[in-house]
């Protein structure tokens, strides 16, 4: 799509898909528990849903978040999130011993979100055009 559009792909000429790609960043966290100080590092991926700090109008029908891990491709994750499920300006995915279990966990590898959006949206064809 042209850079002037807020989405990256147009599926079946009616479903707008925004692609968000993030690479891991190392974060340092300082914690104090009962007067003991702990410092640890963890990796996280951050995805922005907003434009210029504001989440205003609907600019896509589906947002695909791809957490890249160049050295460990087995840790890469994809979240296919319908616009209606986006509840904030950002999505942070933190590496840990357990898999992500937050609000977007049910959208992990859920590619059928796009096909469902196409099937449910004959009226979107008129709106996008």
Secondary structure, DSSP 8 states (H G I E B T S, - for coil): --TTSS-SEEETTTEEEEEEEEE-EEEEEEEEETTEEEEEEEEEEEEE--BTTB--S---SEEEEEEE-TT-GGG-EEEEEEGGG--SSEEEEE--SS---STTGGGBT-THHHHHHHHH-HHHHHHH-
